[in-house]
Amino acid sequence: MARKKENIQVKKLVTDIFADVPKIEMLGNREMIIDGCKAVVEYEENIIKLSLGEYVLSLSGDNLLINSFDNNVAIISGQICEIFFVS
C-alpha cells in the first residue's frame, strides 16, 4: 500500500513541476502540436513564430499552416525544416 501512495506522490510532483511548461510534440517533420502557446508573433508561408511566454518558438519550412489555435494549443502543418527558440 505504501508503494502505491509513493507512486501517486511522485506523479503529482512531476505534474506540478511541468504544469506551466509548454509541451511540444512532433509527428515527423510534417506536423507539430504546441500546448502552452500564448500568441502568434509572425505568420507567413515559410516562417511561423509563436510566443510561449518566456521565449518565442520559431519554425521555418515550406507551406507552413496553422491548422488550429484554441485553448493555448496550436497545431502546425507543412514541411518543418528548422526549429529554434528565441529568448
DSSP file (Angstrom, degrees, kcal/mol; ACC not computed):
  #  RESIDUE AA STRUCTURE BP1 BP2  ACC     N-H-->O    O-->H-N    N-H-->O    O-->H-N    TCO  KAPPA ALPHA  PHI   PSI    X-CA   Y-CA   Z-CA
    1    1 A M     >        0   0    0      0, 0.0     4,-1.7     0, 0.0     5,-0.2   0.000 360.0 360.0 360.0 -36.4    0.0    0.0    0.0
    2    2 A A  H  >  +     0   0    0      1,-0.2     4,-2.1     2,-0.2     5,-0.1   0.857 360.0  56.6 -66.3 -34.4    2.9    2.4    0.8
    3    3 A R  H  > S+     0   0    0      2,-0.2     4,-2.1     1,-0.2    -1,-0.2   0.903 106.2  49.1 -64.0 -42.6    4.4    1.8   -2.7
    4    4 A K  H  > S+     0   0    0      1,-0.2     4,-2.1     2,-0.2    -1,-0.2   0.909 111.2  49.4 -64.9 -42.4    1.1    2.9   -4.5
    5    5 A K  H  X S+     0   0    0     -4,-1.7     4,-2.0     1,-0.2    -1,-0.2   0.884 109.8  52.4 -63.4 -39.0    0.9    6.1   -2.4
    6    6 A E  H  X S+     0   0    0     -4,-2.1     4,-2.1     2,-0.2    -2,-0.2   0.904 108.2  50.6 -63.9 -42.6    4.6    6.8   -3.2
    7    7 A N  H  X S+     0   0    0     -4,-2.1     4,-2.4     1,-0.2    -2,-0.2   0.902 109.5  50.7 -62.2 -42.3    3.9    6.5   -6.9
    8    8 A I  H  X S+     0   0    0     -4,-2.1     4,-2.2     1,-0.2    -1,-0.2   0.901 110.3  49.9 -62.6 -41.3    0.9    8.8   -6.7
    9    9 A Q  H  X S+     0   0    0     -4,-2.0     4,-2.2     2,-0.2    -1,-0.2   0.891 110.7  49.3 -65.3 -39.8    3.0   11.4   -4.9
   10   10 A V  H  X S+     0   0    0     -4,-2.1     4,-2.4     2,-0.2    -2,-0.2   0.925 111.0  49.5 -65.6 -45.0    5.8   11.2   -7.5
   11   11 A K  H  X S+     0   0    0     -4,-2.4     4,-2.4     1,-0.2    -2,-0.2   0.896 111.6  49.3 -60.7 -41.1    3.3   11.6  -10.4
   12   12 A K  H  X S+     0   0    0     -4,-2.2     4,-2.5     2,-0.2    -1,-0.2   0.903 110.4  50.7 -65.9 -40.6    1.8   14.7   -8.6
   13   13 A L  H  X S+     0   0    0     -4,-2.2     4,-2.2     2,-0.2    -2,-0.2   0.923 111.8  46.8 -62.1 -45.6    5.3   16.2   -8.1
   14   14 A V  H  X S+     0   0    0     -4,-2.4     4,-1.9     2,-0.2    -2,-0.2   0.913 112.8  49.9 -63.6 -43.4    6.2   15.7  -11.8
   15   15 A T  H  < S+     0   0    0     -4,-2.4     4,-0.3     1,-0.2    -2,-0.2   0.911 111.5  48.7 -61.3 -43.4    2.8   17.2  -12.9
   16   16 A D  H >< S+     0   0    0     -4,-2.5     3,-0.8     1,-0.2     4,-0.3   0.882 109.8  51.8 -64.7 -39.6    3.3   20.2  -10.6
   17   17 A I  H 3< S+     0   0    0     -4,-2.2     3,-0.3     1,-0.2    -1,-0.2   0.889 119.1  34.9 -64.9 -40.2    6.9   20.8  -11.8
   18   18 A F  T >< S+     0   0    0     -4,-1.9     3,-1.0     1,-0.2    -1,-0.2   0.216  84.9 107.9-101.5  14.2    5.9   20.8  -15.5
   19   19 A A  T <  S+     0   0    0     -3,-0.8    -1,-0.2    -4,-0.3    -2,-0.1   0.879  88.8  32.9 -60.9 -40.8    2.4   22.4  -15.2
   20   20 A D  T 3  S+     0   0    0     -4,-0.3    -1,-0.2    -3,-0.3    -2,-0.1   0.249  94.8 106.1-102.6  12.5    3.4   25.8  -16.7
   21   21 A V  S <  S-     0   0    0     -3,-1.0    14,-0.0     1,-0.0    -3,-0.0  -0.795  75.7-115.5 -94.0 128.9    6.0   24.5  -19.2
   22   22 A P        -     0   0    0      0, 0.0     2,-0.5     0, 0.0    14,-0.2  -0.318  27.1-143.6 -60.0 144.9    5.0   24.4  -22.9
   23   23 A K  E     -A   35   0A   0     12,-2.8    12,-3.2     2,-0.0     2,-0.4  -0.948  13.8-166.6-115.5 132.5    4.7   21.0  -24.3
   24   24 A I  E     -A   34   0A   0     -2,-0.5     2,-0.4    10,-0.2    10,-0.2  -0.972   5.2-176.0-124.6 130.0    5.8   20.3  -27.9
   25   25 A E  E     -A   33   0A   0      8,-2.6     8,-3.0    -2,-0.4     2,-0.4  -0.990   7.1-161.6-126.3 131.5    5.0   17.2  -29.9
   26   26 A M  E     -A   32   0A   0     -2,-0.4     2,-0.7     6,-0.2     6,-0.2  -0.916  12.1-159.0-114.6 140.0    6.3   16.5  -33.4
   27   27 A L  E >> S-A   31   0A   0      4,-2.8     3,-1.5    -2,-0.4     4,-0.9  -0.866  70.1 -61.4-113.4  92.9    4.9   14.0  -35.9
   28   28 A G  T 34 S-     0   0    0     -2,-0.7    -1,-0.1     1,-0.2     3,-0.0  -0.427  93.1 -53.3  62.4-141.5    7.9   13.5  -38.2
   29   29 A N  T 34 S+     0   0    0     -3,-0.1    51,-3.3    -2,-0.1    -1,-0.2   0.100 130.0  74.7-111.7  20.9    8.7   16.9  -39.9
   30   30 A R  T <4 S+     0   0    0     -3,-1.5    48,-1.5     1,-0.3     2,-0.3   0.618  97.6  25.4-108.8 -17.4    5.1   17.4  -41.1
   31   31 A E  E  <  -AB  27  77A   0     -4,-0.9    -4,-2.8    46,-0.2     2,-0.4  -0.997  54.2-172.1-151.4 145.3    3.1   18.3  -38.0
   32   32 A M  E     -AB  26  76A   0     44,-2.4    44,-2.9    -2,-0.3     2,-0.5  -1.000   8.4-158.8-137.9 135.2    3.8   20.0  -34.6
   33   33 A I  E     -AB  25  75A   0     -8,-3.0    -8,-2.6    -2,-0.4     2,-0.6  -0.973  10.5-168.8-114.7 122.9    1.4   20.3  -31.7
   34   34 A I  E >   -AB  24  74A   0     40,-2.9    40,-2.5    -2,-0.5     2,-0.6  -0.948   2.7-168.5-117.9 113.2    2.3   23.1  -29.2
   35   35 A D  E 3  S+AB  23  73A   0    -12,-3.2   -12,-2.8    -2,-0.6    38,-0.2  -0.901  75.5  38.2-102.1 121.1    0.5   23.2  -25.9
   36   36 A G  T 3  S+     0   0    0     36,-3.1     2,-0.4    -2,-0.6    -1,-0.2   0.525  74.1 155.8 114.4  14.7    1.1   26.4  -24.0
   37   37 A C    <   -     0   0    0     35,-2.2    -1,-0.3    -3,-0.5    15,-0.2  -0.597  20.6-174.9 -76.5 127.7    1.1   28.8  -26.9
   38   38 A K        -     0   0    0     13,-3.4     2,-0.3    -2,-0.4    14,-0.2   0.844  59.4 -19.3 -91.9 -39.2    0.3   32.4  -25.9
   39   39 A A  E     -C   51   0A   0     12,-1.0    12,-3.0    33,-0.1     2,-0.6  -0.990  59.9-103.2-164.6 159.4    0.1   34.2  -29.2
   40   40 A V  E     +C   50   0A   0     -2,-0.3    10,-0.2    10,-0.2     3,-0.1  -0.852  31.8 178.7 -90.3 121.3    1.1   34.2  -32.8
   41   41 A V  E     +     0   0A   0      8,-2.8     2,-0.3    -2,-0.6     9,-0.2   0.851  69.7   3.8 -90.8 -42.6    4.0   36.6  -33.3
   42   42 A E  E     -C   49   0A   0      7,-1.7     7,-2.6     2,-0.1    -1,-0.4  -0.996  61.7-173.5-146.9 141.6    4.6   36.1  -37.0
   43   43 A Y  E     +C   48   0A   0     -2,-0.3     2,-0.3     5,-0.2     5,-0.2  -0.878  22.6 137.6-145.1 107.5    2.8   34.1  -39.6
   44   44 A E        -     0   0    0      3,-2.7     3,-0.3    -2,-0.4    20,-0.1  -0.855  64.1 -95.7-137.7 172.9    4.0   33.6  -43.2
   45   45 A E  S    S+     0   0    0     -2,-0.3    19,-2.8     1,-0.2     3,-0.1   0.814 123.6  30.1 -62.2 -31.2    4.1   30.6  -45.6
   46   46 A N  S    S+     0   0    0      1,-0.2    15,-1.7    17,-0.2     2,-0.3   0.431 123.5  39.4-111.9  -1.3    7.8   29.9  -44.7
   47   47 A I  E     - D   0  60A   0     -3,-0.3    -3,-2.7    13,-0.2     2,-0.4  -0.978  51.9-178.6-151.8 136.4    8.0   31.1  -41.1
   48   48 A I  E     -CD  43  59A   0     11,-2.4    11,-3.1    -2,-0.3     2,-0.4  -0.998   7.0-168.6-132.6 131.3    5.9   30.9  -38.0
   49   49 A K  E     -CD  42  58A   0     -7,-2.6    -8,-2.8    -2,-0.4    -7,-1.7  -0.985   6.9-171.5-121.7 129.3    6.8   32.5  -34.7
   50   50 A L  E     -CD  40  57A   0      7,-2.7     7,-2.9    -2,-0.4     2,-0.5  -0.961  21.8-128.3-123.0 134.6    4.8   31.6  -31.6
   51   51 A S  E     +CD  39  56A   0    -12,-3.0   -13,-3.4    -2,-0.4   -12,-1.0  -0.695  22.9 178.3 -80.8 127.4    5.0   33.2  -28.1
   52   52 A L        -     0   0    0      3,-2.9     2,-1.0    -2,-0.5     4,-0.1   0.047  54.0-101.3-113.6  22.3    5.4   30.6  -25.4
   53   53 A G  S    S+     0   0    0      1,-0.2    -1,-0.1     2,-0.2   -16,-0.0  -0.782 111.7  31.7  98.5 -94.1    5.7   33.1  -22.6
   54   54 A E  S    S+     0   0    0     -2,-1.0     2,-0.3    -3,-0.1    -1,-0.2   0.731 130.7  14.6 -73.1 -22.7    9.4   33.4  -21.7
   55   55 A Y  S    S-     0   0    0     -5,-0.0    -3,-2.9     2,-0.0     2,-0.4  -0.899  74.0-112.4-145.8 172.6   10.5   32.7  -25.2
   56   56 A V  E     -DE  51  86A   0     30,-3.2    30,-2.8    -2,-0.3     2,-0.6  -0.933  20.2-143.0-113.2 132.4    9.4   32.6  -28.8
   57   57 A L  E     -DE  50  85A   0     -7,-2.9    -7,-2.7    -2,-0.4     2,-0.5  -0.852  19.2-162.8 -93.1 124.0    9.3   29.3  -30.8
   58   58 A S  E     -DE  49  84A   0     26,-3.1    26,-2.2    -2,-0.6     2,-0.4  -0.935   7.6-174.7-113.8 127.1   10.4   29.9  -34.4
   59   59 A L  E     -DE  48  83A   0    -11,-3.1   -11,-2.4    -2,-0.5     2,-0.4  -0.952   0.5-175.3-117.9 137.8    9.6   27.4  -37.2
   60   60 A S  E     +DE  47  82A   0     22,-2.3    21,-2.6    -2,-0.4    22,-2.1  -0.973  29.7  96.9-130.0 151.7   10.8   27.7  -40.8
   61   61 A G  E     - E   0  80A   0    -15,-1.7     2,-0.4    -2,-0.4    19,-0.2  -0.949  66.6 -49.8 169.8-151.8   10.0   25.4  -43.7
   62   62 A D  E    S- E   0  79A   0     17,-2.1    17,-2.5    -2,-0.3   -16,-0.1  -0.942 105.5  -1.8-122.4 139.8    7.7   25.2  -46.7
   63   63 A N  E    S-     0   0A   0     -2,-0.4    -1,-0.2    15,-0.2   -17,-0.2   0.856  79.7-176.0  54.0  41.5    3.9   25.5  -46.9
   64   64 A L  E     +     0   0A   0    -19,-2.8     2,-0.4    -3,-0.2    14,-0.2  -0.468   3.1 179.3 -71.7 140.0    3.6   26.1  -43.1
   65   65 A L  E     - E   0  77A   0     12,-2.3    12,-2.6    -2,-0.2     2,-1.0  -0.997  32.5-135.1-145.2 133.5    0.0   26.4  -41.9
   66   66 A I  E     - E   0  76A   0     -2,-0.4    10,-0.2    10,-0.2     3,-0.1  -0.812  26.1-179.4 -86.4 105.1   -1.6   27.0  -38.5
   67   67 A N  E     +     0   0A   0      8,-2.4     2,-0.3    -2,-1.0    -1,-0.2   0.831  65.3   2.4 -74.9 -33.0   -4.4   24.4  -38.7
   68   68 A S  E     - E   0  75A   0      7,-1.2     7,-2.5    -3,-0.1    -1,-0.3  -0.993  50.0-179.2-155.5 145.2   -5.8   25.2  -35.3
   69   69 A F  E     + E   0  74A   0     -2,-0.3     2,-0.3     5,-0.2     5,-0.2  -0.754  33.3 136.3-148.4  98.6   -5.2   27.6  -32.4
   70   70 A D  E >   + E   0  73A   0      3,-2.2     3,-1.6    -2,-0.2    -2,-0.0  -0.998  65.1   2.3-148.6 138.9   -7.5   27.0  -29.5
   71   71 A N  T 3  S-     0   0    0     -2,-0.3   -35,-0.1     1,-0.3    -1,-0.1   0.878 129.5 -55.0  52.2  43.5   -7.2   26.9  -25.7
   72   72 A N  T 3  S+     0   0    0      1,-0.2   -36,-3.1   -36,-0.1   -35,-2.2   0.666 113.7 118.6  65.5  19.0   -3.4   27.7  -25.9
   73   73 A V  E <   -BE  35  70A   0     -3,-1.6    -3,-2.2   -38,-0.2     2,-0.4  -0.973  42.7-170.8-118.1 123.8   -2.8   24.8  -28.3
   74   74 A A  E     -BE  34  69A   0    -40,-2.5   -40,-2.9    -2,-0.5     2,-0.5  -0.918   8.0-159.1-112.3 138.8   -1.5   25.4  -31.8
   75   75 A I  E     -BE  33  68A   0     -7,-2.5    -8,-2.4    -2,-0.4    -7,-1.2  -0.976  12.7-170.9-118.7 119.6   -1.3   22.7  -34.5
   76   76 A I  E     -BE  32  66A   0    -44,-2.9   -44,-2.4    -2,-0.5     2,-0.3  -0.887   3.9-177.5-111.8 136.4    1.1   23.5  -37.3
   77   77 A S  E     +BE  31  65A   0    -12,-2.6   -12,-2.3    -2,-0.4     2,-0.3  -0.869  33.4  76.3-128.7 167.9    1.5   21.5  -40.5
   78   78 A G  E    S-     0   0A   0    -48,-1.5     2,-1.0    -2,-0.3   -15,-0.2  -0.791  93.0 -42.0 127.2-172.0    3.7   21.7  -43.6
   79   79 A Q  E     - E   0  62A   0    -17,-2.5   -17,-2.1    -2,-0.3     2,-0.6  -0.818  59.2-156.8 -93.4 103.9    7.3   20.7  -44.2
   80   80 A I  E     + E   0  61A   0    -51,-3.3   -19,-0.2    -2,-1.0     3,-0.1  -0.715  23.5 164.5 -85.9 119.7    9.1   21.8  -41.0
   81   81 A C  E     +     0   0A   0    -21,-2.6     2,-0.4    -2,-0.6   -20,-0.2   0.734  60.8  22.9-105.8 -31.6   12.8   22.3  -41.7
   82   82 A E  E     - E   0  60A   0    -22,-2.1   -22,-2.3     2,-0.0     2,-0.4  -1.000  54.3-175.2-146.1 139.1   14.1   24.3  -38.7
   83   83 A I  E     + E   0  59A   0     -2,-0.4     2,-0.3   -24,-0.2   -24,-0.2  -1.000  16.6 156.9-133.3 131.2   13.1   24.9  -35.1
   84   84 A F  E     - E   0  58A   0    -26,-2.2   -26,-3.1    -2,-0.4     2,-0.4  -0.993  32.0-127.6-151.8 160.1   14.7   27.3  -32.7
   85   85 A F  E     - E   0  57A   0     -2,-0.3     2,-0.5   -28,-0.2   -28,-0.2  -0.869  14.9-162.6-108.7 137.7   13.9   29.2  -29.5
   86   86 A V  E       E   0  56A   0    -30,-2.8   -30,-3.2    -2,-0.4    -2,-0.0  -0.981 360.0 360.0-118.8 127.5   14.5   32.9  -29.1
   87   87 A S              0   0    0     -2,-0.5    -1,-0.1   -32,-0.2   -30,-0.0   0.450 360.0 360.0 -98.9 360.0   14.6   34.3  -25.6
